[in-house]
Amino acid sequence: MTISRERELTSAAPVRHSRSVDAAARRTAFWFVAPALTLMGLVAAFPIGYAIWLSMHQYSVRVSGLSRFVGFKNYIDALASEAWWQAFGQTFTFATISVSLEVLLGVGMALLLNLAFRGRALMRSALLVPYAILTVVSAITWQAMFDPHLGLITEVLRTLGMPGGDTIWLAESGYAMAVMIMADVWKTAPFVALLVLAGLQVISSDVYEASALDGATKLQTFFFITLPLLRPAILLAAILRLLDALRVFDLPFVLTRGANGTGSMSLLAYQQLRESRLVGEGSALSILTFLTVMVVAVIYLRFAGGNLRGTTKEKI
C-alpha cells in the first residue's frame, strides 16, 4: 500500500465516524419527538380531513343530513366568485399595511426599551398590556372610540376642526379599513417589540465597542451592525404576524361584519358556513384560506429561511 493511499484512508476515517455519529443523533432526536409529532398530526389531521370531505359535498338547507358528492365544484364556484377575490384582496391589503407598521413601530419600541433608564422594567411590563387584551375587547374599544356621536377620537377631531371629525368612519370604505388597521397595530405591535427586544439582548456589547473604536457614528452602527444582527428576529416576527393577519376574523367581524371594504377570507368562510348554512361552500372557502396561508408561509420560508436561522452566507 502506498503512502498516499494510507493518508486517504486515514483522513476518510474521521469523516465516516462523524457522519455515523450525526446519523445516530438524528435518529435519537426523531424518536424523542415522534410521540409529540404523532399527537399533533392526529389533532390537526382530523379537522382538516373532515373539512376537505365537507367541501366536496353539497348539503341541503331544507332536509337535515341530505347531501350529494360534487367533487371540486365548490372550489370552482368559490374561485369564480367575485366575493372571494374581494375578500382575498382586502385581506392582503390589511395584512401588508398592518404588518409593515407593526414591524416599524415594534423595532422603534424595542430600541427604546433597550436603553438604560429608570422604570425600564415597568415599561417592559406595561408593553404586554395591549397584547394581553382579547382581540374582541380591543375591537369593541376602537369601535366605541370612533363612534360618530360619543367617540373620543371623533370628538377630538371635531373639536380641533380636523378632517374626519364629521365622518362616520366605520360606515365608509377606506376609513373602516384604517380603523381596523389601527386596532390591529395597537394590539400586536408590542408583540413584535418583545421579539425584537429579545434579539437586541443577545447582541454582545463588544460589537458596539469595536465599532466605536473604529469611529462609526450611531447611524452607521444602527444600519450596519444592529439591523443585520436583528434580521432573524425581525423576520420571525414578520412571518408570525403575517400568517396571523391573513387569518384575521375577529376584528372585521366585530367592527363592521365585513362591510365597507373590510372583509376577510376567514370571515367570508364563516358567513357562508354559519350564516348562509352553505356547509360545502363554506368548507371550501375555509380550505382555500388555509391553502393561501400555507403557500405564503412556504414562499416566505423559501426566501427568508436562511435569514431566520442566521445561516445566510454573504456573497463576496
Secondary structure, DSSP 8 states (H G I E B T S, - for coil): --HHHHHHHHHHHHHHHHHHHHHHHHHHHHHHHHHHHHHHHHHHHHHHHHHHHHHTEEE-SSSTT-EEE-TTHHHHHHHH-HHHHHHHHHHHHHHHHHHHHHHHHHHHHHHHHTS--TTHHHHHHHTHHHHHS-HHHHHHHHHHHT-TTT-HHHHHHHHHT-TTTT--GGGSTTHHHHHHHHHHHHHHHHHHHHHHHHHHHTS-HHHHHHHHHTT--HHHHIIIIIHHHHHHHHHHHHHHHHHHHHT--HHHHHHTTT-SS---HHHHHHIIIIIS--HHHHHHHHHHHHHHHHHHHHHHHHHHHHHHHT------
